[in-house]
């Protein structure tokens, strides 16, 4: 490990995997440790996107492990720093050490982040009600069942389909592949859904997406039955190792088979268990969330310069879709990419929430508000996934189109 900070209050080390290990010491170390753990859990509950994610904590050693939010900024405008801490307060936390030393820059999505919450105050009064005392952080009104549908179409211009999707259930008996539509109870089972868009010459794109899907079925079932607390702490490792394994397999094939050179794929995956949805993503396929009340939000980041411009507010949805470099990916599995930094995270879901996983063939044909409309107002005699894919192909059809829709129910 590399030592990043050594002060009277704490020792901070960065592991080779990028995780941040912080050990508290000095005056009121126990109190500061407990406060930082509490605040980070609260901010995760509030889905704050620009703070570290708590991966593990050990009260006996006064040590926490968090995700890495990038590099400490050398210089930042005072007004910009105030804006960052003001935005934090919108999520219900006041940073009581609101200085530039507690701001980092995360290059993966071009975001300034706030760190070090040993001196911070939760402003909201709903933390106990949100489930801190129970330790699970899950709502008492969690969903008890899910419904899903999936479909893929080669479109009107491609001769083959390089997309693939997966619907799979894990239980004590092993894995079970699910059909294109279905519904099931969440008790005693976990569910994995994924979409992948292959790329490469000849038929290697089709092969690439198939490798991505097959690797999931080989590696993830061994994680069934792990306690929710442990899985929540190490889900980033589990999913990161999966993506790395797929990436290395594609690179290896490319080195030994000329037909597979530069073969690659996008991958967007969700894992539903115990009231939480864990996701991992790379490329420009997408995961959308449609809260039960209203609206639609893109959860995953498009790994492209155009996607970064969109997140930064430089481009709107129409400008991003029509940008000449919209299909130039900064990251993908395989495809000759040397480094991999997948977007990994966790969301809680409630009855009525819906999630859409789709390849760029769908988003090339449908605007976000049209996706929301088709999911919230299903067409007669069509599943939600079928509506998305058929309308996308009708509106564009230039690429393969794939969608999986998962809805949580009571």
N, C-alpha and C positions, 0 to 999 in steps of 0.2 A: 504493500500500500504506500501511497505517496502522502506525506503529511502536508496538509494545506493550511492548517492554523494551529497554533499552540499558545494559548493564553491562560490567564489565571482562572477563567471561567470554563474553558472547554478545550479539548483536543479534537481536531477535525482531520480525518484521513479520507482519501479518495481511493477506492479499490480499483483493481485492474478492469473490473466490469463497469466502472463509472459510478457505482453507488457511493453515497456519502455516509461515512461512519462518524458519529459525533458522540463523544463521551464527556459528560458534565462533571465538573469538579469545582472546588472552591466554595465560597459562601452561598448558602441556600441552594446547593446543587440539586437536592431532591425536589425542592419546590419548583425550580426552573425546569427540570426534566419533566415533571408532571404537567406543567403548564404548556410546554411545547407539544407534548403528545396530545393533550386535550385540544389545543388549537388546530393542529394539523388534522386531527380526526374531524373536527367541526368543519374545516374548510373543504375536506373531501366530501363531507355530507352536503355541503353547499355547492359542490362541483366547481370550485374555483380553479381555473385552468392555468394560473401563473404562479403556483406555489409548489414546493416539493410534495411528493406523495410519501406518506409514512409506510415503509415496507416492514419494519420490525422494531420492537422496543423491548428492552430488558431492564426492569426496575432494579434488579439486584446489582447490575453493573452501571446503572445510570447511563445507558447507551441506547441511541436510536440509529436506525438505518433508513435513509430516505433516497428517493430518486434524485438525479442530478439535474439542476436547473441552469447549468452552463457556467460561464466564467464571471467572476466579480468584475464589474465595470470599473475602468480606470477613471473615467470622467463622465459625468452626466449633468445635464442642465438641472438646476435646482427646481425649476418649475416642472420639468418632466418627472423628477423624483416625487414631487408632491402629488402629481397626477396619479402615479402608480400606487402610492399609499392611500390616496383618496378612493381609487377604484377598489382597493382591498376592503375598505370600509363598507362598500356596497354589498360585500359578501358577509358582513357582520363582524369583522375583526378590525380593531385598531392596533396598529403596530406602534408599540411604545418606545421603539428604538429606530425611529423612522429616518435613517440616514443612508447615504449612498453606499456605505459599506455593506448594507443588507439588501442590495439590488444586484442581480445577475442578468446576463444576457444569454438566452437560449438560442443557439444558432439553428437548431432543427426546425423551428417555426418562426424565427426572427422576433421573439417575444422577450420583453423585460419581465423579470420575475422578482418576487419578494421572498426572502429567506430569513432564517433565525427568529423563531417565534417564542423564545424563552421569556422575552418581555413583550407580551401582547395581551390584549383584552378582548374577550368575546362580548360584543355589544348586544347581541340578540338574547332574548329570554326563553328561547325554545330549545336549548341544547338538551336539558334533561328530558323534555318531552320527545326529542328526536331520537332518544334511545341510548344515550351514553351510559346510563346506569345499568342497562341490560347487557352492555358490552358488545352487542351485535350491530348496532347502528341501523337496524332494519326496521321498516315500518310495520306496525301491527296489522296493517291492511294490505300486506304483500299479496301478489297474485298467486293463485293456486294451480293455474293451468295455462296452457298456451295453444294457439292455433297457428299454423304456418302454411305457406304455399310457395312453390318455386317453379321457375320455367326458364328455359334458355332457347334462343332462336338464332340461326346463323345470319339473319338479315337478308337484304335483297341484293347485296353486291359481293358478298364473300362466298367462295365455293365450299369452304369448310368452316366448322365452328371451333374456334380456339378458346371459347369460354367453357367453364365448368362450374357446377355448384354442388354443395354437399348439405345434406340434412341427416343428422346422426344422433342417436340416443345412447347414453352410457348408463348402465346399471350394474348390479352385482353379477349379472350373468355375462357381461361383456358389452360388445357394441351391437347396435341394430341400425341398419340403414333405413331411413324413413322415406316414404313416398313423396310425390310432388305436393300432396296436400295431406293435412291431418290435424289432429288435436290430441293432447295428452295432458295428464296430471304432472305437476312438478315434483310431487313427493316421491322419494326413492329413486329418482333418475335425474340425469343432467342432459342438456341438449346442446349440440354444437351445429352451427350453420356457417357456411362460408361460400364466397364466390371468388373466382379467379379468372383472369384474362391473360391468356398466353400470348407470347410474341416470339417471332423468329422466322427463319426461312423454311421453305417446304412445309412439312407438317410438324416442325419442332415446336411451334407455338401451342398447338393442340396437345402435344406431349408434355410441354412445360406445365400447363394448367392441371393436367392429370397427375403429374408428379406432386404438385403442391397439395392437391386433395388427398392423394394416397398417403403422403407423409403424415398428415393429420391423423388418419385412422390408425397409423402404426405407433405414434408417439403419445398421443393425448390420453388414450384409455387408461394407462397406468396411473393417472392422477385421480381416477374416480375413488371416492370414499375418503379423500384427504379432508380433514376438518376445515370448516369455513374460515376459521381464524388463520390457520396455517396457509391455506390456499390464497387467501386475500393478501397475506404478507409476501408470498413468493410467486404469485401469478405472473409478475413481470419476468421472472427468471424462466418459468415454464414456457411462456409464449415466446420469449426472446430466443430460447434454445431451439424451439420448433422452427422459427423463421430462419435462424442461422443454419440449421440442418438442411432445410430445403435449398437455401442459397448455395451452400457448399456442394450439394448434390448436383445442382444445375451447372455450376462452374466446372465441376469434375467431368461431367459428360461433355461439356463444351471443349475441354482440353483433349479429350480422347476420340471425339467423333466430330468430323468436320461439318456434318449435317446439323449438329446441335450447337455449333459455335454461336455465341451471343443469344442463345435461347434464354428466355426469361418469362416472368409472369408477375402480375399484381396479385395480391391476396388480401381479402377482408374477411375476418373471422369473428364470430361472437360465440361465447360460451355462457349459457344460462344456468345458474345454480343458486339456490338459497336466497332468492330475492335480489341477486346482483347479476348484472351482465358484464362480463369481462370481454374486452375486444382487443384485437391486434390487427394492424393494417400496414400495407406498404403499396405505393403506386397511386393510380388515379381511379380505381374502383372506390366505392363509397359506402359508408354507413350513415344513415339518417335516423334521427329519432323524432317521432311524432307523439308528443305528450297527449294524454287523454283529453285535456281541456281544448287545446287548439295549437296551431303552429307547426312548423317543421324546422329542424336544425340539423346541419351537417356536422356529424360528430368527428369524423376522420379528416385528416389533412391531405389534400392532393399533394403528392410529392413531385412538384414541378415548380418552375419559376413563376408560371402563371398562377398556380395555386397560392404561392407565397404572396404575390401581388394582390390577389383577391382577399386573403386574410388580413393584409395590411390596409385594406380599404382603398387601394389605388385603382382597382378595377371593380366594376359591378358584374353581376351575373352574365349579362348580355355581352359585355366587353370581353370577359374571360372566355366565354364560349367561342367567340369569333376571333380570338387572338391567334396569330399564325403559329405560335409555339405551344399551343395548348396541349399537344400530345407528346411533348419532349419531357420525359421523366428524369428527375434527378435521382430517383431511387426505384429499384425494383428487385425482385428475387432473380438471381442470375444476371443475364444480359450484360455480362462483363463488368458489373459494378464491383468495386473493391471493398467498399465499406457499406454497412447496413445499419440503419437506425430506424426501426419500425416504430410506428405510433401505437403505444400500448396504454390501455386505461381501463377504468371500471365505472359503471353507472348503476344506480339503483333504478328499479322500474316498479311501476304500480299498475293495478288493473286498468285496462283501457289504453295503456301505452302501446305504441306500435313501432317496429324497427324495420327499416328497409335496407337490404344489402343489394348493391347493383354494380354492374360494370359500366364502363363509359359509353357503351352502346345505348344504354337507357338514358343517361344524362345528356347525350348528344341529341336525343330526340325530344326530351321532356324538360321543361323548366321545373324548378323546385315546387312552385305553387301547384303545378299540374300533377306532380307526384303526390303531393298532399291530397289533392282533390280526389284522385283515383283511389287512394287508400282509404280515405274517410267516407267516400260514397261509392261503395262497390257496385260494379255493373252486374245486372242480372246474367246468370249463366256463365260468369267468368270469375275465376279466383282473382285476388288482388294482384298477385304476381303476373298472372296472365294479362290482366288489363294494362299493367305497366309495360310489359314487353311488347304486346301487340300494338299499343299506341306509339311506343318509341320506334318500332320498325316502320310503322305507317308514316310517321313524321320524318324519319331520317333513313334508317335501314342501311347506312353505309358501313356499319360494323355489326359484329355479333352483339346480341343484347341478352343480358341475364339479370334476373331479379329474384330475391327471396324476401318474403314479407313474414314477419313474426309478430303476433299480437298477444299480449298478456291479458288473461281473464281472471275473474274470481274463481 
